[in-house]
Amino acid sequence: MPRVAKPQDRQGLKEPQQDRSRRTLERMLDAAVDLMDEGTFEKARVTEVVSRAGCSVGAFYARFSGKEALFLAAQDHFFGRLEDVIEGLIDAERWKGRTLEYRVRGVLDEVRTIFHKHAGILAATSLHLRSRNDAESLARGRKLNRTAWSRIGSVFLACRSEMSHPDPDQAVAVSLSFTFSAMRERIVFGKTELVPLQISNRGFVEELARACLAYLQVEPQEEPQKNASRKGKSR
């Protein structure tokens, strides 16, 4: 999977030359990502960042021109983390022998977990892209989205024979678009639906999976492992 640019490629960030300096930078980026996840980055002072990172204010300014540079570097750092998570999600061995229904439900539930865990930083980066004319960040974000959704789509398309939709490739792209967009609006931004739903996020995602399967025109199938376990019990 193509990697986004390293944080040190950013303007305003001074690239470390020694292992110790790189470890210090890593701790600063981790601290910034944690603050974004908590939704407190904007109000946090540099002193709080360095306190969490276990370093000094001088060490901070030796690496960053300011808090904005830290935000952009931490954003790239998080994107790198996210790519690793997605690599695990699309691992072919993980889905080997599984039906399309199992894959759809499993992938959507995993993405729900990611959105819930990282709602703070996902909201912060999204709002940053919308509010500032940062072409570099926008291009990187779009590249990550295109690559990630394409790779996730491949998990579904490996079972294209289970789809009755006349155009499986387009159907998977559309289904990912509407399911992930709906999940992002509800879980990341906390927006309520046009028609208020008395349902948990998990229940909401289960309904999205049902809608996705219906759109792909998938007939319910039993998992091979379930069949095997039932045979074992019948004996």
Steps between C-alpha positions, in 0.01 A plus 500: 500500500653838402612691807413861568792738537705471818441773760853633454422580135276781624604863491545638851638171633874456545603146418685323785841353421556270799303203636443674833360806324275282286363329811430840656320608184295180505389569857398855410295376206337230713413763763348728235294214354372412849397862558316505168322175587392660828383812316726727705782577255377848405493616862817319606817699551841389381589434864229232520627332183858483626386388845320203348796430273748520787718767341565874522354805330844559353493152347161582347618819330816325387271284283190707426450857390176510699181321594363506145806311378444247779137455393594427139780261599273320749234470231747324270617287793141391565442425132799266515350325802167473322662338198642229725153436644352477150773257394388272782137544404551392137733207575385224265565226757260668739210460256598172337199275449257763633175594330432850368240557772758418768751734335259791470387474861856450624652790304225745593524410868879544489464842336242591766760420765764712323261795465400477866857465629639784289197728466691796643789500256284401202272797571796734554675404177176515301414847632857612436477393136166676457592826670852564372644523153756227558536331163772268628286358782197477273693303239641262761161447662335426167778261401464310826121481461519376140761240582336384822149464357635329189687244710202443727281458193726220383396299809141511371582452132683177577144363541351662191341168402265543799371834367205520264551871432573551126812709571681367810791745480277805494263349756782445749630856448153646555426281802828600666424864428155507660582273794824671603358848445202422721725349767735798493221755537342315791806370688773755424294818481215391725236622257149367536307362205223695323263255665627445860582136567476335839787265430857449615799550272547125485136451404528780243798328336315167499218669307754651258646153443152371422445785253839439341430130452159575352652750256767250395218247461657234720310185592557395865742209535616302799864517598694177422634490857147519639398203289802305621424576864139394459605173342733443790217557747263269314750222539 
